[in-house]
Amino acid sequence: MENGLIDKLKKYPSGASALGLGIVGLGSAWDGIGFKYGEKIFVLTIGLSLLLVTTYILKIIFCYQSFLEDIKDTMKGAVVTSLDMAILIMSTYVYRYNPELGRTVWFIASLVHLIIWFTFTYYRIKLGKLLEFHFGWFVTYGGIITVAVTATHMGFDPWAKSFWWIGLISVVTLLPVIIVRGIRLGFENKYRITIPVVAAPVNLLLAGYLSGIFNVNQTAACLLAIAAFTGTFTAWLGVLRAKALPFAPTFAAFTFPLTISVTAATRFGKLFPSFSFLAWIEIAVTTISVIYTLYRFIEFYFLKKEQ
């Protein structure tokens, strides 16, 4: 029985953490948008996300070599940082009831992201895979901005701002290179699944900019919003195309870009109330997408028959 559990852990995909991130991000979005039962939804999604994320942490502890294989893989490794990103979002809820604990969890999670960030980069260089760009890399390199998005009231504004700037430089550097590579060489099916992730970095930049750690310039906010809404629309088209492809655990990577787009739209709507309706449209689309992906993940990992 014990060996059976270990074998199951070895096969447990890094995409599970990405799904956990998308789920808790959805709960945070419902909470932030002002829905009457938003906090209850947030608590429910924290529970579901903890189950997915904790299982992957167990994989790291008991099946470390399998975890390293995930990190070394261009696709699987790109979404490993979703583990700490989910914890960053959870820490904002913990902060409400225990500020010191919430702040500590948040800071540790930000350090973990840096460690995974450098580890992923190290293996890309060591294995000669530095040029295998795809949109999934934004989970690692753009996802670092999640530290800034969740930094409200944490008391580490300079630290959080540095993550925002690192993320901005990463996005500006990688986005044109990845787009040109995709146009010139095309993407294999497994990489097409990651196209919706393009919505993540631009929406993270907007949500992070409006998190309260910056003195907001309305012109800058509007420019970021244009990029964010364009990214979100691209993600919606990408999701429709990706659903025609065979399901893979990394499919879960597109859930967070959709949920963070709601948070970004919500914060932008508070700055410009006439645009607040956008967040409600986005959260409707996002909720359907996350529930669908959760169903497909359960079907793929738990219900599929052994060959």
C-alpha positions in Angstrom: 0.0 0.0 0.0 2.8 2.3 0.9 4.7 1.6 -2.3 1.4 2.2 -4.2 1.1 5.7 -2.6 4.7 6.5 -3.4 4.2 5.5 -7.1 1.1 7.6 -7.2 3.1 10.6 -5.8 5.8 10.1 -8.4 3.2 10.4 -11.1 1.5 13.4 -9.5 1.8 16.3 -12.0 3.2 19.7 -11.4 0.1 20.9 -13.2 -1.9 20.1 -10.0 -0.2 23.0 -8.3 -1.2 25.2 -11.3 -4.8 24.1 -10.8 -4.5 24.8 -7.1 -3.3 28.2 -7.9 -6.1 28.8 -10.3 -8.7 27.6 -7.8 -7.5 29.8 -4.9 -7.1 32.7 -7.3 -10.7 32.3 -8.3 -11.8 32.3 -4.7 -9.7 35.5 -4.1 -11.3 37.1 -7.1 -14.9 36.4 -5.9 -13.9 37.8 -2.5 -12.3 40.9 -4.0 -15.1 41.7 -6.4 -17.5 42.3 -3.5 -19.8 39.3 -3.9 -21.9 38.7 -0.8 -20.6 35.1 -0.3 -17.1 35.9 -1.6 -15.3 35.1 1.6 -17.0 31.8 1.9 -16.0 30.9 -1.6 -12.5 32.0 -0.8 -12.3 29.7 2.2 -13.7 26.8 0.1 -11.1 27.3 -2.6 -8.3 27.6 -0.1 -9.3 24.1 1.2 -9.3 22.6 -2.4 -6.1 24.4 -3.3 -4.4 23.2 -0.1 -5.3 19.6 -1.0 -3.7 19.9 -4.4 -0.7 21.9 -3.3 0.1 19.9 -0.2 0.1 16.7 -2.2 2.7 18.2 -4.5 4.7 19.2 -1.4 4.6 15.6 -0.3 5.9 14.6 -3.7 8.9 17.0 -3.2 9.6 15.5 0.2 9.2 11.7 -0.6 9.9 11.6 -4.3 12.6 14.3 -4.7 14.1 12.8 -7.8 10.7 12.8 -9.5 10.4 16.5 -8.5 13.8 17.2 -10.1 12.6 15.6 -13.3 9.6 18.0 -13.2 12.0 20.9 -12.8 14.2 19.7 -15.6 11.3 19.4 -18.0 10.6 22.5 -20.1 6.8 22.2 -19.8 6.4 20.7 -16.3 9.1 22.8 -14.7 7.6 26.0 -15.9 4.5 25.6 -13.7 6.2 24.4 -10.5 6.3 28.0 -9.1 2.5 27.9 -9.0 3.0 26.1 -5.7 4.3 29.1 -3.9 2.1 31.5 -5.8 -0.9 29.7 -4.4 0.5 30.0 -0.9 1.1 33.7 -1.5 -2.6 34.2 -2.1 -3.6 32.0 0.9 -1.4 34.2 3.1 -3.6 37.2 2.4 -6.5 35.4 4.1 -4.3 34.3 7.0 -3.2 37.9 7.4 -6.8 39.0 8.2 -6.9 36.9 11.4 -3.2 36.6 12.3 -1.2 39.4 10.6 2.2 38.2 11.9 1.6 34.6 10.7 0.2 35.8 7.4 3.2 38.1 6.8 5.6 35.3 7.7 4.0 32.8 5.3 3.9 35.5 2.6 7.6 36.3 3.0 8.7 32.6 3.0 6.6 31.9 -0.1 8.3 34.9 -1.8 11.7 33.4 -1.0 10.6 30.0 -2.3 9.6 31.5 -5.6 13.1 33.0 -5.9 14.6 29.6 -5.2 12.5 27.8 -7.8 13.0 30.7 -10.2 16.8 30.3 -10.1 16.6 26.5 -10.1 14.4 26.4 -13.2 16.8 28.9 -14.9 19.8 26.8 -13.8 18.5 23.6 -15.4 17.5 25.4 -18.6 21.2 26.5 -18.9 22.7 23.2 -17.7 20.5 21.1 -20.0 20.9 23.4 -23.0 17.2 24.2 -23.1 17.5 28.0 -22.6 16.0 28.6 -26.1 13.0 26.3 -25.7 10.7 29.3 -25.0 7.0 28.9 -24.6 4.3 31.0 -22.9 4.3 28.6 -19.9 7.6 30.3 -18.9 5.5 33.3 -17.8 4.3 31.2 -14.8 7.8 31.2 -13.5 9.2 34.5 -14.8 6.0 36.6 -14.8 4.5 34.8 -11.8 7.1 36.5 -9.6 4.9 39.6 -9.7 2.4 37.7 -7.5 4.5 38.8 -4.6 3.6 42.4 -5.4 -0.1 41.6 -6.1 -0.4 40.1 -2.6 1.8 42.7 -0.8 -1.0 44.9 0.4 -0.6 45.6 4.2 2.4 43.1 4.4 4.8 45.9 5.3 7.5 44.9 2.8 6.8 47.4 0.0 10.4 47.9 -1.2 10.8 44.1 -1.3 7.5 43.6 -3.2 8.3 46.4 -5.6 11.6 44.7 -6.6 9.6 41.6 -7.5 7.3 43.8 -9.7 10.3 45.3 -11.5 11.9 41.9 -12.0 8.7 40.6 -13.4 8.4 43.6 -15.7 11.9 43.2 -17.1 11.2 39.4 -17.6 8.0 40.1 -19.5 9.4 42.8 -21.7 12.4 40.6 -22.5 10.6 37.3 -23.0 7.3 38.3 -24.7 8.7 39.4 -28.1 11.2 36.5 -28.2 8.5 33.9 -27.5 6.0 35.5 -30.0 8.7 35.6 -32.8 9.7 32.0 -32.0 6.1 30.9 -32.2 5.6 32.7 -35.6 8.8 31.4 -37.1 9.0 27.8 -35.7 5.4 27.2 -34.6 4.4 25.5 -31.4 3.9 21.8 -30.8 0.5 20.9 -29.4 1.9 20.6 -25.9 3.1 24.2 -26.2 -0.1 25.5 -27.7 -1.8 24.7 -24.4 0.3 27.4 -22.7 -0.8 30.2 -25.0 -3.5 31.4 -22.6 -0.8 32.0 -20.1 0.0 35.2 -22.0 -2.7 36.9 -20.0 -0.9 36.3 -16.7 2.1 38.7 -16.7 0.2 41.7 -18.1 -2.6 41.2 -15.6 -0.2 40.6 -12.8 1.6 43.8 -13.7 -1.7 45.8 -13.5 -2.9 44.1 -10.3 0.5 44.5 -8.7 0.7 48.2 -9.7 -2.7 48.8 -8.1 -2.0 46.8 -4.9 -1.3 49.9 -2.9 2.5 49.7 -2.9 3.0 52.2 -5.7 1.9 55.8 -6.1 -0.5 55.2 -9.0 -0.2 57.3 -12.1 -3.5 57.0 -14.0 -1.9 57.1 -17.4 0.4 54.3 -16.5 -2.5 52.4 -15.1 -4.5 52.8 -18.3 -1.6 51.6 -20.5 -1.2 48.6 -18.3 -5.0 48.0 -18.5 -5.0 48.1 -22.3 -2.2 45.5 -22.3 -4.0 43.4 -19.6 -7.4 43.4 -21.4 -5.7 42.5 -24.7 -3.9 39.6 -23.0 -7.2 38.4 -21.4 -9.0 38.4 -24.8 -6.1 36.5 -26.3 -6.3 34.0 -23.4 -10.0 33.5 -24.1 -9.2 32.7 -27.7 -6.3 30.5 -26.6 -8.5 28.5 -24.2 -11.1 27.8 -26.9 -8.3 26.5 -29.2 -6.6 24.6 -26.4 -9.8 22.7 -25.5 -9.7 21.1 -28.9 -6.3 19.5 -28.0 -5.8 16.3 -26.0 -6.0 17.1 -22.2 -2.8 17.3 -20.2 -2.2 18.3 -16.6 -0.3 21.4 -17.7 -3.7 22.5 -19.2 -4.4 23.7 -15.7 -1.8 26.5 -16.2 -4.3 28.7 -18.0 -6.6 28.9 -15.0 -4.6 31.4 -13.0 -4.2 33.9 -15.9 -7.9 34.0 -16.1 -8.4 34.4 -12.3 -5.7 37.1 -12.0 -7.4 39.0 -14.9 -10.5 39.3 -12.7 -8.4 40.7 -9.8 -6.7 43.2 -12.2 -10.1 44.2 -13.6 -11.6 44.6 -10.1 -8.7 46.9 -9.0 -8.9 48.9 -12.2 -12.7 49.2 -11.8 -12.1 50.8 -8.3 -9.8 53.3 -9.9 -12.2 53.9 -12.8 -15.7 52.8 -11.7 -17.2 53.1 -15.2 -15.1 50.0 -16.1 -16.1 47.9 -13.0 -18.5 45.8 -15.2 -15.6 44.2 -16.9 -14.6 42.2 -13.8 -18.1 40.6 -13.6 -17.9 39.5 -17.2 -14.4 38.1 -16.7 -15.3 36.3 -13.4 -18.3 34.5 -15.2 -16.0 33.2 -17.9 -13.3 32.3 -15.5 -15.5 30.4 -13.1 -16.8 28.2 -15.9 -13.3 27.6 -17.2 -11.8 26.7 -13.8 -14.7 24.3 -12.9 -14.3 22.6 -16.4 -10.6 22.2 -15.9 -11.0 20.8 -12.4 -13.4 18.2 -13.8 -11.0 17.3 -16.6 -8.1 17.0 -14.1 -10.1 14.7 -11.8 -11.1 12.6 -14.8 -7.5 12.5 -16.1 -5.7 11.8 -12.8 -8.1 9.8 -10.7 -10.7 8.3 -13.1 -8.7 7.3 -16.1 -8.2 3.5 -16.5 -4.8 2.1 -16.3 -3.6 0.9 -19.7 
